[in-house]
């Protein structure tokens, strides 16, 4: 009987981890572009001028467009 409870507890922990993982992916999907812009702004503040321009150029890309391009090229 004790083994069944241990197995049940393990399954419950796995379900919790999966739910947290899916929630994290959803949050990152929703706020991904905003996070990219914020990190690019911080990077441009901390780096040289050439790197700052590259970071801002990367931040202007939309993640949905990048996924579409990924589907077409397979990369």
PDB file of N, CA, C and O in Angstrom:
ATOM      1  N   UNK A   1       0.823  -1.196   0.000  1.00  0.00           N
ATOM      2  CA  UNK A   1       0.000   0.000   0.000  1.00  0.00           C
ATOM      3  C   UNK A   1       0.868   1.261   0.000  1.00  0.00           C
ATOM      4  O   UNK A   1       0.514   2.275  -0.602  1.00  0.00           O
ATOM      5  N   UNK A   2       2.004   1.176   0.684  1.00  0.00           N
ATOM      6  CA  UNK A   2       2.894   2.324   0.746  1.00  0.00           C
ATOM      7  C   UNK A   2       3.478   2.641  -0.634  1.00  0.00           C
ATOM      8  O   UNK A   2       3.656   3.811  -0.974  1.00  0.00           O
ATOM      9  N   UNK A   3       3.776   1.613  -1.431  1.00  0.00           N
ATOM     10  CA  UNK A   3       4.335   1.822  -2.761  1.00  0.00           C
ATOM     11  C   UNK A   3       3.356   2.557  -3.673  1.00  0.00           C
ATOM     12  O   UNK A   3       3.767   3.390  -4.481  1.00  0.00           O
ATOM     13  N   UNK A   4       2.071   2.254  -3.547  1.00  0.00           N
ATOM     14  CA  UNK A   4       1.066   2.930  -4.365  1.00  0.00           C
ATOM     15  C   UNK A   4       1.017   4.419  -4.041  1.00  0.00           C
ATOM     16  O   UNK A   4       0.864   5.251  -4.936  1.00  0.00           O
ATOM     17  N   UNK A   5       1.147   4.749  -2.769  1.00  0.00           N
ATOM     18  CA  UNK A   5       1.122   6.154  -2.380  1.00  0.00           C
ATOM     19  C   UNK A   5       2.367   6.876  -2.884  1.00  0.00           C
ATOM     20  O   UNK A   5       2.283   8.033  -3.296  1.00  0.00           O
ATOM     21  N   UNK A   6       3.513   6.213  -2.859  1.00  0.00           N
ATOM     22  CA  UNK A   6       4.733   6.831  -3.372  1.00  0.00           C
ATOM     23  C   UNK A   6       4.623   7.070  -4.873  1.00  0.00           C
ATOM     24  O   UNK A   6       5.028   8.121  -5.370  1.00  0.00           O
ATOM     25  N   UNK A   7       4.073   6.092  -5.594  1.00  0.00           N
ATOM     26  CA  UNK A   7       3.873   6.255  -7.031  1.00  0.00           C
ATOM     27  C   UNK A   7       2.890   7.365  -7.344  1.00  0.00           C
ATOM     28  O   UNK A   7       3.089   8.130  -8.287  1.00  0.00           O
ATOM     29  N   UNK A   8       1.841   7.453  -6.563  1.00  0.00           N
ATOM     30  CA  UNK A   8       0.850   8.499  -6.761  1.00  0.00           C
ATOM     31  C   UNK A   8       1.473   9.867  -6.502  1.00  0.00           C
ATOM     32  O   UNK A   8       1.220  10.811  -7.251  1.00  0.00           O
ATOM     33  N   UNK A   9       2.271   9.985  -5.469  1.00  0.00           N
ATOM     34  CA  UNK A   9       2.922  11.254  -5.153  1.00  0.00           C
ATOM     35  C   UNK A   9       3.874  11.658  -6.279  1.00  0.00           C
ATOM     36  O   UNK A   9       3.944  12.835  -6.635  1.00  0.00           O
ATOM     37  N   UNK A  10       4.602  10.698  -6.840  1.00  0.00           N
ATOM     38  CA  UNK A  10       5.532  11.000  -7.925  1.00  0.00           C
ATOM     39  C   UNK A  10       4.773  11.506  -9.150  1.00  0.00           C
ATOM     40  O   UNK A  10       5.207  12.459  -9.799  1.00  0.00           O
ATOM     41  N   UNK A  11       3.653  10.879  -9.467  1.00  0.00           N
ATOM     42  CA  UNK A  11       2.837  11.312 -10.605  1.00  0.00           C
ATOM     43  C   UNK A  11       2.306  12.717 -10.368  1.00  0.00           C
ATOM     44  O   UNK A  11       2.273  13.533 -11.289  1.00  0.00           O
ATOM     45  N   UNK A  12       1.893  13.002  -9.146  1.00  0.00           N
ATOM     46  CA  UNK A  12       1.401  14.342  -8.836  1.00  0.00           C
ATOM     47  C   UNK A  12       2.494  15.387  -8.997  1.00  0.00           C
ATOM     48  O   UNK A  12       2.233  16.471  -9.518  1.00  0.00           O
ATOM     49  N   UNK A  13       3.705  15.087  -8.564  1.00  0.00           N
ATOM     50  CA  UNK A  13       4.821  16.013  -8.735  1.00  0.00           C
ATOM     51  C   UNK A  13       5.130  16.227 -10.207  1.00  0.00           C
ATOM     52  O   UNK A  13       5.417  17.351 -10.621  1.00  0.00           O
ATOM     53  N   UNK A  14       5.076  15.179 -10.994  1.00  0.00           N
ATOM     54  CA  UNK A  14       5.342  15.306 -12.429  1.00  0.00           C
ATOM     55  C   UNK A  14       4.285  16.183 -13.082  1.00  0.00           C
ATOM     56  O   UNK A  14       4.608  17.023 -13.923  1.00  0.00           O
ATOM     57  N   UNK A  15       3.030  15.998 -12.705  1.00  0.00           N
ATOM     58  CA  UNK A  15       1.955  16.824 -13.259  1.00  0.00           C
ATOM     59  C   UNK A  15       2.161  18.286 -12.888  1.00  0.00           C
ATOM     60  O   UNK A  15       1.972  19.169 -13.725  1.00  0.00           O
ATOM     61  N   UNK A  16       2.543  18.548 -11.656  1.00  0.00           N
ATOM     62  CA  UNK A  16       2.800  19.932 -11.225  1.00  0.00           C
ATOM     63  C   UNK A  16       3.934  20.546 -12.036  1.00  0.00           C
ATOM     64  O   UNK A  16       3.828  21.692 -12.473  1.00  0.00           O
ATOM     65  N   UNK A  17       5.003  19.810 -12.240  1.00  0.00           N
ATOM     66  CA  UNK A  17       6.151  20.316 -13.011  1.00  0.00           C
ATOM     67  C   UNK A  17       5.735  20.600 -14.449  1.00  0.00           C
ATOM     68  O   UNK A  17       6.133  21.619 -15.013  1.00  0.00           O
ATOM     69  N   UNK A  18       4.950  19.727 -15.044  1.00  0.00           N
ATOM     70  CA  UNK A  18       4.485  19.940 -16.417  1.00  0.00           C
ATOM     71  C   UNK A  18       3.596  21.181 -16.507  1.00  0.00           C
ATOM     72  O   UNK A  18       3.729  21.972 -17.441  1.00  0.00           O
ATOM     73  N   UNK A  19       2.706  21.352 -15.558  1.00  0.00           N
ATOM     74  CA  UNK A  19       1.821  22.527 -15.567  1.00  0.00           C
ATOM     75  C   UNK A  19       2.640  23.808 -15.421  1.00  0.00           C
ATOM     76  O   UNK A  19       2.375  24.791 -16.113  1.00  0.00           O
ATOM     77  N   UNK A  20       3.618  23.808 -14.541  1.00  0.00           N
ATOM     78  CA  UNK A  20       4.478  24.987 -14.374  1.00  0.00           C
ATOM     79  C   UNK A  20       5.261  25.260 -15.650  1.00  0.00           C
ATOM     80  O   UNK A  20       5.407  26.416 -16.048  1.00  0.00           O
ATOM     81  N   UNK A  21       5.769  24.209 -16.297  1.00  0.00           N
ATOM     82  CA  UNK A  21       6.508  24.375 -17.547  1.00  0.00           C
ATOM     83  C   UNK A  21       5.645  24.955 -18.654  1.00  0.00           C
ATOM     84  O   UNK A  21       6.080  25.851 -19.377  1.00  0.00           O
ATOM     85  N   UNK A  22       4.425  24.453 -18.792  1.00  0.00           N
ATOM     86  CA  UNK A  22       3.516  24.966 -19.816  1.00  0.00           C
ATOM     87  C   UNK A  22       3.156  26.417 -19.516  1.00  0.00           C
ATOM     88  O   UNK A  22       3.086  27.239 -20.429  1.00  0.00           O
ATOM     89  N   UNK A  23       2.931  26.734 -18.258  1.00  0.00           N
ATOM     90  CA  UNK A  23       2.618  28.120 -17.884  1.00  0.00           C
ATOM     91  C   UNK A  23       3.794  29.041 -18.191  1.00  0.00           C
ATOM     92  O   UNK A  23       3.600  30.153 -18.680  1.00  0.00           O
ATOM     93  N   UNK A  24       5.011  28.584 -17.906  1.00  0.00           N
ATOM     94  CA  UNK A  24       6.191  29.401 -18.195  1.00  0.00           C
ATOM     95  C   UNK A  24       6.330  29.640 -19.693  1.00  0.00           C
ATOM     96  O   UNK A  24       6.661  30.751 -20.109  1.00  0.00           O
ATOM     97  N   UNK A  25       6.083  28.621 -20.509  1.00  0.00           N
ATOM     98  CA  UNK A  25       6.142  28.794 -21.959  1.00  0.00           C
ATOM     99  C   UNK A  25       5.074  29.764 -22.450  1.00  0.00           C
ATOM    100  O   UNK A  25       5.329  30.578 -23.338  1.00  0.00           O
ATOM    101  N   UNK A  26       3.895  29.677 -21.882  1.00  0.00           N
ATOM    102  CA  UNK A  26       2.822  30.590 -22.278  1.00  0.00           C
ATOM    103  C   UNK A  26       3.167  32.030 -21.924  1.00  0.00           C
ATOM    104  O   UNK A  26       2.967  32.936 -22.733  1.00  0.00           O
ATOM    105  N   UNK A  27       3.679  32.241 -20.729  1.00  0.00           N
ATOM    106  CA  UNK A  27       4.058  33.597 -20.304  1.00  0.00           C
ATOM    107  C   UNK A  27       5.175  34.126 -21.191  1.00  0.00           C
ATOM    108  O   UNK A  27       5.146  35.286 -21.603  1.00  0.00           O
ATOM    109  N   UNK A  28       6.154  33.289 -21.487  1.00  0.00           N
ATOM    110  CA  UNK A  28       7.242  33.738 -22.349  1.00  0.00           C
ATOM    111  C   UNK A  28       6.737  34.014 -23.761  1.00  0.00           C
ATOM    112  O   UNK A  28       7.216  34.942 -24.415  1.00  0.00           O
ATOM    113  N   UNK A  29       5.789  33.232 -24.237  1.00  0.00           N
ATOM    114  CA  UNK A  29       5.218  33.481 -25.552  1.00  0.00           C
ATOM    115  C   UNK A  29       4.465  34.797 -25.613  1.00  0.00           C
ATOM    116  O   UNK A  29       4.529  35.510 -26.615  1.00  0.00           O
ATOM    117  N   UNK A  30       3.760  35.117 -24.553  1.00  0.00           N
ATOM    118  CA  UNK A  30       2.992  36.361 -24.512  1.00  0.00           C
ATOM    119  C   UNK A  30       3.911  37.573 -24.378  1.00  0.00           C
ATOM    120  O   UNK A  30       3.731  38.575 -25.070  1.00  0.00           O
ATOM    121  N   UNK A  31       4.891  37.476 -23.489  1.00  0.00           N
ATOM    122  CA  UNK A  31       5.745  38.622 -23.192  1.00  0.00           C
ATOM    123  C   UNK A  31       7.119  38.540 -23.854  1.00  0.00           C
ATOM    124  O   UNK A  31       8.007  39.322 -23.515  1.00  0.00           O
ATOM    125  N   UNK A  32       7.310  37.619 -24.781  1.00  0.00           N
ATOM    126  CA  UNK A  32       8.620  37.412 -25.398  1.00  0.00           C
ATOM    127  C   UNK A  32       9.161  38.642 -26.093  1.00  0.00           C
ATOM    128  O   UNK A  32      10.330  38.992 -25.929  1.00  0.00           O
ATOM    129  N   UNK A  33       8.304  39.309 -26.878  1.00  0.00           N
ATOM    130  CA  UNK A  33       8.761  40.500 -27.602  1.00  0.00           C
ATOM    131  C   UNK A  33       9.109  41.632 -26.645  1.00  0.00           C
ATOM    132  O   UNK A  33      10.090  42.348 -26.850  1.00  0.00           O
ATOM    133  N   UNK A  34       8.305  41.790 -25.602  1.00  0.00           N
ATOM    134  CA  UNK A  34       8.581  42.834 -24.616  1.00  0.00           C
ATOM    135  C   UNK A  34       9.894  42.562 -23.889  1.00  0.00           C
ATOM    136  O   UNK A  34      10.696  43.472 -23.678  1.00  0.00           O
ATOM    137  N   UNK A  35      10.108  41.294 -23.505  1.00  0.00           N
ATOM    138  CA  UNK A  35      11.360  40.946 -22.839  1.00  0.00           C
ATOM    139  C   UNK A  35      12.549  41.183 -23.745  1.00  0.00           C
ATOM    140  O   UNK A  35      13.589  41.663 -23.294  1.00  0.00           O
ATOM    141  N   UNK A  36      12.406  40.850 -25.030  1.00  0.00           N
ATOM    142  CA  UNK A  36      13.497  41.060 -25.974  1.00  0.00           C
ATOM    143  C   UNK A  36      13.853  42.539 -26.081  1.00  0.00           C
ATOM    144  O   UNK A  36      15.030  42.900 -26.110  1.00  0.00           O
ATOM    145  N   UNK A  37      12.824  43.400 -26.141  1.00  0.00           N
ATOM    146  CA  UNK A  37      13.065  44.838 -26.211  1.00  0.00           C
ATOM    147  C   UNK A  37      13.765  45.351 -24.955  1.00  0.00           C
ATOM    148  O   UNK A  37      14.681  46.169 -25.042  1.00  0.00           O
ATOM    149  N   UNK A  38      13.339  44.875 -23.800  1.00  0.00           N
ATOM    150  CA  UNK A  38      13.947  45.321 -22.542  1.00  0.00           C
ATOM    151  C   UNK A  38      15.408  44.894 -22.460  1.00  0.00           C
ATOM    152  O   UNK A  38      16.267  45.685 -22.071  1.00  0.00           O
ATOM    153  N   UNK A  39      15.692  43.635 -22.827  1.00  0.00           N
ATOM    154  CA  UNK A  39      17.074  43.167 -22.797  1.00  0.00           C
ATOM    155  C   UNK A  39      17.932  43.901 -23.824  1.00  0.00           C
ATOM    156  O   UNK A  39      19.102  44.182 -23.565  1.00  0.00           O
ATOM    157  N   UNK A  40      17.362  44.213 -24.982  1.00  0.00           N
ATOM    158  CA  UNK A  40      18.115  44.959 -25.988  1.00  0.00           C
ATOM    159  C   UNK A  40      18.430  46.364 -25.485  1.00  0.00           C
ATOM    160  O   UNK A  40      19.523  46.881 -25.716  1.00  0.00           O
ATOM    161  N   UNK A  41      17.473  46.979 -24.798  1.00  0.00           N
ATOM    162  CA  UNK A  41      17.726  48.300 -24.231  1.00  0.00           C
ATOM    163  C   UNK A  41      18.818  48.260 -23.182  1.00  0.00           C
ATOM    164  O   UNK A  41      19.680  49.138 -23.146  1.00  0.00           O
ATOM    165  N   UNK A  42      18.789  47.252 -22.330  1.00  0.00           N
ATOM    166  CA  UNK A  42      19.831  47.119 -21.310  1.00  0.00           C
ATOM    167  C   UNK A  42      21.181  46.826 -21.959  1.00  0.00           C
ATOM    168  O   UNK A  42      22.209  47.348 -21.527  1.00  0.00           O
ATOM    169  N   UNK A  43      21.177  45.995 -22.991  1.00  0.00           N
ATOM    170  CA  UNK A  43      22.423  45.672 -23.687  1.00  0.00           C
ATOM    171  C   UNK A  43      23.000  46.902 -24.366  1.00  0.00           C
ATOM    172  O   UNK A  43      24.206  47.144 -24.310  1.00  0.00           O
ATOM    173  N   UNK A  44      22.136  47.676 -25.005  1.00  0.00           N
ATOM    174  CA  UNK A  44      22.641  48.862 -25.697  1.00  0.00           C
ATOM    175  C   UNK A  44      23.192  49.888 -24.720  1.00  0.00           C
ATOM    176  O   UNK A  44      24.094  50.652 -25.063  1.00  0.00           O
ATOM    177  N   UNK A  45      22.661  49.911 -23.519  1.00  0.00           N
ATOM    178  CA  UNK A  45      23.169  50.828 -22.510  1.00  0.00           C
ATOM    179  C   UNK A  45      24.543  50.394 -22.007  1.00  0.00           C
ATOM    180  O   UNK A  45      25.384  51.236 -21.689  1.00  0.00           O
ATOM    181  N   UNK A  46      24.770  49.102 -21.935  1.00  0.00           N
ATOM    182  CA  UNK A  46      25.997  48.586 -21.350  1.00  0.00           C
ATOM    183  C   UNK A  46      27.123  48.302 -22.347  1.00  0.00           C
ATOM    184  O   UNK A  46      28.258  48.053 -21.939  1.00  0.00           O
ATOM    185  N   UNK A  47      26.827  48.334 -23.637  1.00  0.00           N
ATOM    186  CA  UNK A  47      27.842  47.952 -24.617  1.00  0.00           C
ATOM    187  C   UNK A  47      28.267  49.124 -25.474  1.00  0.00           C
ATOM    188  O   UNK A  47      27.794  50.249 -25.311  1.00  0.00           O
ATOM    189  N   UNK A  48      29.180  48.829 -26.398  1.00  0.00           N
ATOM    190  CA  UNK A  48      29.683  49.869 -27.298  1.00  0.00           C
ATOM    191  C   UNK A  48      28.627  50.225 -28.331  1.00  0.00           C
ATOM    192  O   UNK A  48      27.588  49.569 -28.410  1.00  0.00           O
ATOM    193  N   UNK A  49      28.882  51.242 -29.109  1.00  0.00           N
ATOM    194  CA  UNK A  49      27.919  51.756 -30.075  1.00  0.00           C
ATOM    195  C   UNK A  49      27.576  50.733 -31.155  1.00  0.00           C
ATOM    196  O   UNK A  49      26.406  50.583 -31.504  1.00  0.00           O
ATOM    197  N   UNK A  50      28.569  50.030 -31.689  1.00  0.00           N
ATOM    198  CA  UNK A  50      28.306  49.054 -32.749  1.00  0.00           C
ATOM    199  C   UNK A  50      27.421  47.920 -32.249  1.00  0.00           C
ATOM    200  O   UNK A  50      26.478  47.514 -32.928  1.00  0.00           O
ATOM    201  N   UNK A  51      27.726  47.419 -31.076  1.00  0.00           N
ATOM    202  CA  UNK A  51      26.920  46.340 -30.515  1.00  0.00           C
ATOM    203  C   UNK A  51      25.522  46.820 -30.151  1.00  0.00           C
ATOM    204  O   UNK A  51      24.561  46.056 -30.244  1.00  0.00           O
ATOM    205  N   UNK A  52      25.401  48.066 -29.742  1.00  0.00           N
ATOM    206  CA  UNK A  52      24.098  48.609 -29.380  1.00  0.00           C
ATOM    207  C   UNK A  52      23.181  48.667 -30.597  1.00  0.00           C
ATOM    208  O   UNK A  52      21.992  48.366 -30.497  1.00  0.00           O
ATOM    209  N   UNK A  53      23.732  49.054 -31.743  1.00  0.00           N
ATOM    210  CA  UNK A  53      22.920  49.103 -32.962  1.00  0.00           C
ATOM    211  C   UNK A  53      22.446  47.711 -33.347  1.00  0.00           C
ATOM    212  O   UNK A  53      21.297  47.529 -33.748  1.00  0.00           O
ATOM    213  N   UNK A  54      23.332  46.728 -33.224  1.00  0.00           N
ATOM    214  CA  UNK A  54      22.950  45.346 -33.536  1.00  0.00           C
ATOM    215  C   UNK A  54      21.867  44.852 -32.583  1.00  0.00           C
ATOM    216  O   UNK A  54      20.930  44.176 -33.007  1.00  0.00           O
ATOM    217  N   UNK A  55      21.989  45.185 -31.304  1.00  0.00           N
ATOM    218  CA  UNK A  55      21.004  44.745 -30.320  1.00  0.00           C
ATOM    219  C   UNK A  55      19.650  45.372 -30.599  1.00  0.00           C
ATOM    220  O   UNK A  55      18.622  44.704 -30.483  1.00  0.00           O
ATOM    221  N   UNK A  56      19.634  46.648 -30.965  1.00  0.00           N
ATOM    222  CA  UNK A  56      18.360  47.303 -31.263  1.00  0.00           C
ATOM    223  C   UNK A  56      17.730  46.717 -32.529  1.00  0.00           C
ATOM    224  O   UNK A  56      16.510  46.569 -32.608  1.00  0.00           O
ATOM    225  N   UNK A  57      18.558  46.388 -33.510  1.00  0.00           N
ATOM    226  CA  UNK A  57      18.053  45.790 -34.744  1.00  0.00           C
ATOM    227  C   UNK A  57      17.414  44.430 -34.455  1.00  0.00           C
ATOM    228  O   UNK A  57      16.365  44.101 -35.008  1.00  0.00           O
ATOM    229  N   UNK A  58      18.051  43.647 -33.590  1.00  0.00           N
ATOM    230  CA  UNK A  58      17.492  42.344 -33.215  1.00  0.00           C
ATOM    231  C   UNK A  58      16.200  42.503 -32.421  1.00  0.00           C
ATOM    232  O   UNK A  58      15.283  41.692 -32.552  1.00  0.00           O
ATOM    233  N   UNK A  59      16.130  43.538 -31.605  1.00  0.00           N
ATOM    234  CA  UNK A  59      14.941  43.752 -30.771  1.00  0.00           C
ATOM    235  C   UNK A  59      13.737  44.156 -31.598  1.00  0.00           C
ATOM    236  O   UNK A  59      12.599  43.915 -31.197  1.00  0.00           O
ATOM    237  N   UNK A  60      13.974  44.765 -32.743  1.00  0.00           N
ATOM    238  CA  UNK A  60      12.868  45.203 -33.587  1.00  0.00           C
ATOM    239  C   UNK A  60      12.193  44.053 -34.319  1.00  0.00           C
ATOM    240  O   UNK A  60      11.096  44.218 -34.851  1.00  0.00           O
ATOM    241  N   UNK A  61      12.831  42.899 -34.353  1.00  0.00           N
ATOM    242  CA  UNK A  61      12.242  41.739 -35.005  1.00  0.00           C
ATOM    243  C   UNK A  61      11.088  41.215 -34.156  1.00  0.00           C
ATOM    244  O   UNK A  61      11.147  41.228 -32.927  1.00  0.00           O
ATOM    245  N   UNK A  62      10.067  40.766 -34.815  1.00  0.00           N
ATOM    246  CA  UNK A  62       8.906  40.204 -34.144  1.00  0.00           C
ATOM    247  C   UNK A  62       9.088  38.694 -34.074  1.00  0.00           C
ATOM    248  O   UNK A  62       9.453  38.073 -35.071  1.00  0.00           O
ATOM    249  N   UNK A  63       8.842  38.099 -32.921  1.00  0.00           N
ATOM    250  CA  UNK A  63       9.054  36.662 -32.769  1.00  0.00           C
ATOM    251  C   UNK A  63       8.139  35.854 -33.680  1.00  0.00           C
ATOM    252  O   UNK A  63       8.529  34.781 -34.140  1.00  0.00           O
ATOM    253  N   UNK A  64       6.933  36.341 -33.951  1.00  0.00           N
ATOM    254  CA  UNK A  64       6.033  35.622 -34.857  1.00  0.00           C
ATOM    255  C   UNK A  64       6.626  35.563 -36.260  1.00  0.00           C
ATOM    256  O   UNK A  64       6.536  34.536 -36.933  1.00  0.00           O
ATOM    257  N   UNK A  65       7.229  36.662 -36.699  1.00  0.00           N
ATOM    258  CA  UNK A  65       7.880  36.672 -38.011  1.00  0.00           C
ATOM    259  C   UNK A  65       9.057  35.707 -38.036  1.00  0.00           C
ATOM    260  O   UNK A  65       9.292  35.030 -39.037  1.00  0.00           O
ATOM    261  N   UNK A  66       9.788  35.646 -36.943  1.00  0.00           N
ATOM    262  CA  UNK A  66      10.934  34.731 -36.874  1.00  0.00           C
ATOM    263  C   UNK A  66      10.469  33.282 -36.943  1.00  0.00           C
ATOM    264  O   UNK A  66      11.122  32.456 -37.580  1.00  0.00           O
ATOM    265  N   UNK A  67       9.351  32.961 -36.298  1.00  0.00           N
ATOM    266  CA  UNK A  67       8.820  31.595 -36.353  1.00  0.00           C
ATOM    267  C   UNK A  67       8.351  31.251 -37.760  1.00  0.00           C
ATOM    268  O   UNK A  67       8.539  30.124 -38.218  1.00  0.00           O
ATOM    269  N   UNK A  68       7.740  32.215 -38.452  1.00  0.00           N
ATOM    270  CA  UNK A  68       7.302  31.960 -39.832  1.00  0.00           C
ATOM    271  C   UNK A  68       8.507  31.688 -40.722  1.00  0.00           C
ATOM    272  O   UNK A  68       8.491  30.777 -41.549  1.00  0.00           O
ATOM    273  N   UNK A  69       9.553  32.492 -40.541  1.00  0.00           N
ATOM    274  CA  UNK A  69      10.762  32.305 -41.330  1.00  0.00           C
ATOM    275  C   UNK A  69      11.397  30.946 -41.010  1.00  0.00           C
ATOM    276  O   UNK A  69      11.933  30.281 -41.896  1.00  0.00           O
ATOM    277  N   UNK A  70      11.331  30.543 -39.741  1.00  0.00           N
ATOM    278  CA  UNK A  70      11.877  29.269 -39.320  1.00  0.00           C
ATOM    279  C   UNK A  70      11.140  28.113 -39.993  1.00  0.00           C
ATOM    280  O   UNK A  70      11.753  27.124 -40.394  1.00  0.00           O
ATOM    281  N   UNK A  71       9.812  28.248 -40.112  1.00  0.00           N
ATOM    282  CA  UNK A  71       9.035  27.202 -40.766  1.00  0.00           C
ATOM    283  C   UNK A  71       9.415  27.063 -42.231  1.00  0.00           C
ATOM    284  O   UNK A  71       9.484  25.951 -42.753  1.00  0.00           O
ATOM    285  N   UNK A  72       9.664  28.197 -42.904  1.00  0.00           N
ATOM    286  CA  UNK A  72       9.994  28.153 -44.323  1.00  0.00           C
ATOM    287  C   UNK A  72      11.382  27.590 -44.579  1.00  0.00           C
ATOM    288  O   UNK A  72      11.584  26.818 -45.516  1.00  0.00           O
ATOM    289  N   UNK A  73      12.338  27.977 -43.743  1.00  0.00           N
ATOM    290  CA  UNK A  73      13.717  27.549 -43.975  1.00  0.00           C
ATOM    291  C   UNK A  73      14.067  26.289 -43.239  1.00  0.00           C
ATOM    292  O   UNK A  73      15.024  25.608 -43.609  1.00  0.00           O
ATOM    293  N   UNK A  74      13.317  25.951 -42.197  1.00  0.00           N
ATOM    294  CA  UNK A  74      13.629  24.763 -41.399  1.00  0.00           C
ATOM    295  C   UNK A  74      14.721  25.008 -40.392  1.00  0.00           C
ATOM    296  O   UNK A  74      15.168  24.072 -39.731  1.00  0.00           O
ATOM    297  N   UNK A  75      15.164  26.243 -40.256  1.00  0.00           N
ATOM    298  CA  UNK A  75      16.202  26.578 -39.265  1.00  0.00           C
ATOM    299  C   UNK A  75      15.643  27.411 -38.161  1.00  0.00           C
ATOM    300  O   UNK A  75      16.371  27.785 -37.241  1.00  0.00           O
TER     301      UNK A  75
END
